[in-house]
């Protein structure tokens, strides 16, 4: 069985697997990335970029149905409540680089 891929990168020159996209952010957000990835795969939407910015998930796509944008918006919103490192409940932390972390990972920062 072949692994699912989506068009990835600007100009749709590459393909990316779920694992490729999950490598772009911390492991705590893997479920959020999987949700976005599956929506893009289902609707044949190109993923332009995946990253963390200002402590939250950013998942950029090309043209997509409203349903895909709604899923991405919800995952980006949820990223501010989930530790990017471990996936436990977290919150946005200041002190240099903004990060969304649980109490444990904020203490070891």
GROMACS elastic network, one bead per residue, 0.5 to 0.9 nm:
[ bonds ]
;  ai    aj funct       b0    kb
    2     5     6  0.89967   500
    3    17     6  0.70932   500
    3    18     6  0.86769   500
    4    16     6  0.84427   500
    4    17     6  0.61503   500
    4    18     6  0.74795   500
    4    41     6  0.75876   500
    5     8     6  0.85866   500
    5    15     6  0.59478   500
    5    16     6  0.52035   500
    5    18     6  0.70754   500
    5    37     6  0.87982   500
    5    41     6  0.70520   500
    6    14     6  0.84820   500
    6    15     6  0.54141   500
    6    16     6  0.54162   500
    6    17     6  0.66049   500
    6    18     6  0.84105   500
    6    37     6  0.77089   500
    6    40     6  0.70383   500
    6    41     6  0.56733   500
    6    44     6  0.69926   500
    6    45     6  0.71413   500
    6    46     6  0.63087   500
    6    47     6  0.70545   500
    7    12     6  0.54445   500
    7    13     6  0.72774   500
    7    14     6  0.58745   500
    7    16     6  0.62926   500
    7    41     6  0.86549   500
    7    44     6  0.78557   500
    7    45     6  0.70810   500
    7    47     6  0.61623   500
    7    48     6  0.82482   500
    8    11     6  0.82635   500
    8    12     6  0.55726   500
    8    13     6  0.69169   500
    8    14     6  0.51192   500
    8    16     6  0.54380   500
    8    17     6  0.88491   500
    8    21     6  0.89520   500
    8    46     6  0.56595   500
    8    48     6  0.56758   500
    8    49     6  0.74708   500
    8    61     6  0.88433   500
    9    12     6  0.54970   500
    9    13     6  0.65009   500
    9    14     6  0.61436   500
    9    15     6  0.77889   500
    9    16     6  0.84804   500
    9    46     6  0.75453   500
    9    47     6  0.62302   500
    9    49     6  0.61618   500
   10    13     6  0.70216   500
   10    14     6  0.85039   500
   10    46     6  0.84579   500
   10    47     6  0.79867   500
   10    48     6  0.51273   500
   10    49     6  0.77196   500
   10    62     6  0.86608   500
   11    14     6  0.84120   500
   11    46     6  0.88286   500
   11    48     6  0.80707   500
   12    15     6  0.76150   500
   12    46     6  0.64469   500
   12    47     6  0.80784   500
   12    48     6  0.76987   500
   15    46     6  0.88457   500
   16    19     6  0.79319   500
   16    20     6  0.56836   500
   16    21     6  0.67647   500
   16    47     6  0.85406   500
   17    20     6  0.50708   500
   17    21     6  0.65312   500
   17    22     6  0.87047   500
   17    37     6  0.85309   500
   18    21     6  0.52744   500
   18    22     6  0.61632   500
   18    23     6  0.87646   500
   18    33     6  0.76719   500
   18    34     6  0.65363   500
   18    37     6  0.64562   500
   18    38     6  0.84650   500
   19    22     6  0.50489   500
   19    23     6  0.63229   500
   19    30     6  0.89529   500
   19    34     6  0.89394   500
   20    23     6  0.54161   500
   20    24     6  0.72925   500
   21    24     6  0.55615   500
   21    25     6  0.79256   500
   21    30     6  0.89381   500
   21    33     6  0.70544   500
   21    34     6  0.85796   500
   21    37     6  0.79808   500
   21    49     6  0.85515   500
   21    50     6  0.66351   500
   21    51     6  0.89399   500
   22    25     6  0.60424   500
   22    26     6  0.75338   500
   22    27     6  0.71044   500
   22    29     6  0.78137   500
   22    30     6  0.57693   500
   22    31     6  0.89072   500
   22    33     6  0.61443   500
   22    34     6  0.77703   500
   22    50     6  0.84216   500
   23    26     6  0.71661   500
   23    27     6  0.77295   500
   23    30     6  0.87899   500
   24    49     6  0.87647   500
   24    50     6  0.60306   500
   24    51     6  0.56243   500
   24    52     6  0.79412   500
   25    28     6  0.83251   500
   25    29     6  0.70483   500
   25    30     6  0.80905   500
   25    33     6  0.88072   500
   25    50     6  0.75248   500
   25    51     6  0.57948   500
   25    52     6  0.61690   500
   25    57     6  0.78687   500
   25    84     6  0.74574   500
   25    85     6  0.88884   500
   26    29     6  0.60724   500
   26    30     6  0.74831   500
   26    52     6  0.85389   500
   26    83     6  0.86676   500
   26    84     6  0.50220   500
   26    85     6  0.52815   500
   26    86     6  0.79521   500
   26    87     6  0.89955   500
   27    30     6  0.53230   500
   27    31     6  0.87258   500
   27    84     6  0.63635   500
   27    85     6  0.56415   500
   27    86     6  0.63439   500
   27    87     6  0.72934   500
   28    31     6  0.76980   500
   28    32     6  0.87126   500
   28    82     6  0.70825   500
   28    83     6  0.58078   500
   28    88     6  0.73731   500
   29    32     6  0.52790   500
   29    33     6  0.63685   500
   29    34     6  0.87237   500
   29    57     6  0.81650   500
   29    79     6  0.69911   500
   29    82     6  0.71757   500
   29    83     6  0.74642   500
   29    84     6  0.54576   500
   29    85     6  0.76762   500
   29    86     6  0.79611   500
   29    87     6  0.61690   500
   30    33     6  0.51261   500
   30    34     6  0.61295   500
   30    35     6  0.86980   500
   30    84     6  0.87383   500
   30    87     6  0.81460   500
   31    35     6  0.62299   500
   31    36     6  0.87461   500
   31    87     6  0.86530   500
   32    35     6  0.52067   500
   32    36     6  0.64200   500
   32    37     6  0.85755   500
   32    57     6  0.86951   500
   32    72     6  0.86122   500
   32    75     6  0.55672   500
   32    76     6  0.79914   500
   32    78     6  0.80938   500
   32    79     6  0.75492   500
   33    36     6  0.51892   500
   33    37     6  0.59040   500
   33    38     6  0.85068   500
   33    50     6  0.85844   500
   33    57     6  0.88649   500
   33    59     6  0.82013   500
   33    72     6  0.89949   500
   33    75     6  0.79370   500
   34    38     6  0.60129   500
   34    39     6  0.85607   500
   35    38     6  0.53522   500
   35    39     6  0.63975   500
   35    40     6  0.88087   500
   35    71     6  0.76456   500
   35    72     6  0.81942   500
   35    75     6  0.77645   500
   36    39     6  0.52031   500
   36    40     6  0.62785   500
   36    41     6  0.86264   500
   36    59     6  0.77804   500
   36    68     6  0.76263   500
   36    71     6  0.65664   500
   36    72     6  0.57734   500
   36    75     6  0.74062   500
   37    40     6  0.51426   500
   37    41     6  0.60619   500
   37    42     6  0.85604   500
   37    47     6  0.82708   500
   38    42     6  0.60009   500
   38    43     6  0.85777   500
   39    42     6  0.51949   500
   39    43     6  0.63112   500
   39    44     6  0.84251   500
   39    45     6  0.81394   500
   39    67     6  0.83359   500
   39    68     6  0.58573   500
   39    71     6  0.74757   500
   39    72     6  0.85744   500
   40    43     6  0.52643   500
   40    44     6  0.56685   500
   40    46     6  0.69540   500
   40    47     6  0.73445   500
   40    61     6  0.83392   500
   40    64     6  0.80902   500
   40    68     6  0.67686   500
   41    44     6  0.50573   500
   41    45     6  0.64336   500
   41    46     6  0.84703   500
   42    45     6  0.79112   500
   43    64     6  0.75739   500
   43    65     6  0.77533   500
   43    68     6  0.78456   500
   44    64     6  0.84655   500
   45    61     6  0.69267   500
   45    62     6  0.67117   500
   45    63     6  0.69706   500
   45    64     6  0.59550   500
   45    65     6  0.86793   500
   45    68     6  0.85487   500
   46    60     6  0.88328   500
   46    61     6  0.56794   500
   46    62     6  0.55957   500
   46    63     6  0.77346   500
   46    64     6  0.83158   500
   47    50     6  0.77040   500
   47    59     6  0.75238   500
   47    60     6  0.60227   500
   47    62     6  0.65211   500
   48    59     6  0.78509   500
   48    60     6  0.52918   500
   48    62     6  0.65442   500
   49    58     6  0.78188   500
   49    59     6  0.60700   500
   49    60     6  0.50831   500
   49    61     6  0.70409   500
   50    57     6  0.75782   500
   50    58     6  0.57260   500
   50    60     6  0.62488   500
   50    61     6  0.89263   500
   51    56     6  0.84257   500
   51    57     6  0.60797   500
   51    58     6  0.52779   500
   51    59     6  0.66998   500
   51    60     6  0.87158   500
   52    55     6  0.61552   500
   52    56     6  0.54129   500
   52    58     6  0.57603   500
   52    59     6  0.87000   500
   52    99     6  0.86036   500
   53    56     6  0.54349   500
   53    57     6  0.64112   500
   53    58     6  0.64951   500
   53    98     6  0.81458   500
   53    99     6  0.86154   500
   54    57     6  0.84492   500
   54    92     6  0.88693   500
   54    97     6  0.76297   500
   54    98     6  0.53686   500
   54    99     6  0.69676   500
   54   100     6  0.89226   500
   55    79     6  0.82339   500
   55    80     6  0.70502   500
   55    84     6  0.86776   500
   55    92     6  0.63063   500
   55    93     6  0.77903   500
   55    94     6  0.89770   500
   55    97     6  0.78086   500
   55   100     6  0.52541   500
   55   101     6  0.88231   500
   56    76     6  0.64759   500
   56    77     6  0.77476   500
   56    78     6  0.85926   500
   56    79     6  0.55214   500
   56    80     6  0.56247   500
   56    84     6  0.86491   500
   56    92     6  0.81961   500
   56    98     6  0.85520   500
   56    99     6  0.73241   500
   56   100     6  0.68462   500
   57    75     6  0.76427   500
   57    76     6  0.50529   500
   57    77     6  0.80185   500
   57    78     6  0.86382   500
   57    79     6  0.57502   500
   57    80     6  0.79069   500
   57    84     6  0.89735   500
   58    72     6  0.85348   500
   58    76     6  0.63117   500
   59    72     6  0.67190   500
   59    73     6  0.86954   500
   59    75     6  0.88307   500
   59    76     6  0.75086   500
   60    72     6  0.85398   500
   61    64     6  0.72520   500
   61    69     6  0.85255   500
   64    67     6  0.79697   500
   64    68     6  0.61674   500
   64    69     6  0.68531   500
   65    68     6  0.55448   500
   65    69     6  0.67892   500
   65    70     6  0.88946   500
   66    69     6  0.51255   500
   66    70     6  0.61018   500
   66    71     6  0.86895   500
   67    70     6  0.51062   500
   67    71     6  0.63403   500
   67    72     6  0.87448   500
   68    71     6  0.51648   500
   68    72     6  0.62420   500
   68    73     6  0.85827   500
   69    72     6  0.50433   500
   69    73     6  0.59830   500
   69    74     6  0.85627   500
   70    73     6  0.50774   500
   70    74     6  0.62142   500
   70    75     6  0.86840   500
   71    74     6  0.52220   500
   71    75     6  0.62712   500
   71    76     6  0.86406   500
   72    75     6  0.51293   500
   72    76     6  0.60776   500
   72    77     6  0.85356   500
   73    76     6  0.51508   500
   73    77     6  0.61641   500
   73    78     6  0.86429   500
   74    77     6  0.50371   500
   74    78     6  0.61272   500
   74    79     6  0.86330   500
   75    78     6  0.50007   500
   75    79     6  0.61403   500
   76    79     6  0.51750   500
   76    80     6  0.73686   500
   77    80     6  0.59674   500
   77    81     6  0.78130   500
   78    81     6  0.53765   500
   78    82     6  0.66895   500
   79    82     6  0.52614   500
   79    83     6  0.76583   500
   79    84     6  0.75777   500
   79    90     6  0.87797   500
   79    91     6  0.88324   500
   79   100     6  0.74785   500
   80    83     6  0.78677   500
   80    84     6  0.88426   500
   80    90     6  0.71828   500
   80    91     6  0.58194   500
   80    92     6  0.60598   500
   80    99     6  0.86649   500
   80   100     6  0.58198   500
   80   101     6  0.86290   500
   81    88     6  0.85626   500
   81    89     6  0.57702   500
   81    91     6  0.51533   500
   81    92     6  0.75729   500
   81   100     6  0.71134   500
   81   101     6  0.82860   500
   81   102     6  0.87814   500
   82    85     6  0.86814   500
   82    86     6  0.81999   500
   82    87     6  0.54286   500
   82    88     6  0.57359   500
   82    91     6  0.67944   500
   82   100     6  0.66820   500
   82   101     6  0.68952   500
   82   102     6  0.73776   500
   83    86     6  0.56656   500
   83    88     6  0.53933   500
   83    89     6  0.58714   500
   83    91     6  0.70775   500
   83    92     6  0.87711   500
   83    99     6  0.83599   500
   83   100     6  0.53535   500
   83   102     6  0.51246   500
   83   103     6  0.89051   500
   83   105     6  0.80386   500
   84    87     6  0.60026   500
   84    88     6  0.83570   500
   84    90     6  0.81604   500
   84    99     6  0.76933   500
   84   100     6  0.60210   500
   84   101     6  0.60729   500
   84   102     6  0.83882   500
   85    88     6  0.83658   500
   85   100     6  0.85451   500
   85   101     6  0.69282   500
   85   102     6  0.83232   500
   85   105     6  0.74166   500
   86    89     6  0.88946   500
   86   101     6  0.83036   500
   86   102     6  0.80219   500
   86   105     6  0.83427   500
   87    90     6  0.79786   500
   87   101     6  0.86571   500
   87   102     6  0.82629   500
   88   101     6  0.82113   500
   88   102     6  0.62401   500
   89   101     6  0.77780   500
   89   102     6  0.58137   500
   89   103     6  0.86709   500
   90    93     6  0.88538   500
   90   100     6  0.59633   500
   90   103     6  0.69725   500
   91    99     6  0.80689   500
   91   100     6  0.50023   500
   91   101     6  0.56248   500
   91   102     6  0.64683   500
   91   103     6  0.84299   500
   92    98     6  0.67648   500
   92    99     6  0.56255   500
   92   101     6  0.65026   500
   92   102     6  0.88775   500
   93    96     6  0.89548   500
   93    97     6  0.83910   500
   93    98     6  0.57035   500
   93    99     6  0.53291   500
   93   100     6  0.57869   500
   93   101     6  0.66887   500
   93   106     6  0.73148   500
   94    97     6  0.66798   500
   94    98     6  0.50491   500
   94    99     6  0.69505   500
   94   100     6  0.88933   500
   95    98     6  0.69085   500
   95    99     6  0.89048   500
   96    99     6  0.89024   500
   99   106     6  0.86520   500
  100   106     6  0.85113   500
  101   104     6  0.78579   500
  101   105     6  0.58502   500
  101   106     6  0.56431   500
  102   105     6  0.55237   500
  102   106     6  0.60607   500
  102   107     6  0.86296   500
  103   106     6  0.50961   500
  103   107     6  0.61371   500
  103   108     6  0.88649   500
  104   107     6  0.52977   500
  104   108     6  0.66667   500
  104   109     6  0.88949   500
  105   108     6  0.51955   500
  105   109     6  0.61472   500
  106   109     6  0.51574   500
